[in-house]
Amino acid sequence: MPAKNYGHDLRAMRNAITPQTRIVFVANPNNPTGTLAERAALVELVNEVPPHVLLVLDEAYIEFLGNDAVDLVPLIRQGRHKNLLLMRTFSKIYGLAGLRIGYGIAAPELVAAFEKIRQPFNINLLAQIAASAALDDEAHVSKTRQNNLSGLEFFAQAFRQLKLETVPSHANFLLVRVGDGAKVFAGLQKLGVITRPMAGYQLPEWIRISVGTPAENERCLAALKMVLDFPAGKN
Ligand SMILES: Cc1ncc(COP(=O)(O)O)c(C=O)c1O
């Protein structure tokens, strides 16, 4: 399904469902664009997906939204939407990617189906203990969310001044249009800054930058200016 303004076209996805459709998969916020589905469009999709289709919502970046997130958990609790699966991870805002742990939220009937194929002991004990502690660490979550918001704003403002196009992001990274994405990615890597080239997503002119600490963001911006031959002081 072609993207619309770099985001998912949920209405078109809904209209493309046929009796043969088994799964509709939506990452929201999306990777690599960072776009967020409009609340009304998301609720419409959830309400209109027919019962024979499993609707998977990958919410890997949902914690970065704070109060702007659409909370679909009550719908599942109420026993409606037995074909809805929410997927979350500890790899993003919680910073525990190396522990390989995440979770899903779904109706008991759907969870029972997953239990049939789940490997025994699939999540190790240390990961479970760390994840459980992470859920309680609200201070870390709000600090990281705040750092992310100011980092996104830092890059958005800098790129506005440099007249580089960006896609407004709701995740912990943002896309910036740099011309030859592969070349700029390689140039940055030589300077010790790792970004992601986007040709694999049919966005060859773009790179994706992950938000870091303020010092890391500054370093990334300085390196990018160097690679793109902008005067060092221009920001
Ligand atoms: C949308 C989305 N879902 C899931 C993941 C991966 O999560 P995990 O580390 O839990 O496999 C990523 C990470 O890049 C992602 O962007």
The ligand as an ORCA input file, in Angstrom:
! r2SCAN-3c Opt
* xyz 0 1
  C       8.378     -0.584     14.644
  C       9.371     -1.493     15.340
  N       8.953     -2.600     15.951
  C       9.816     -3.425     16.590
  C      11.158     -3.143     16.640
  C      12.124     -4.097     17.281
  O      11.839     -4.348     18.585
  P      12.583     -5.536     19.351
  O      13.953     -5.074     19.687
  O      11.725     -5.741     20.540
  O      12.595     -6.734     18.440
  C      11.642     -2.012     16.036
  C      13.088     -1.728     16.134
  O      13.737     -1.215     15.302
  C      10.739     -1.163     15.368
  O      11.166     -0.049     14.758
*
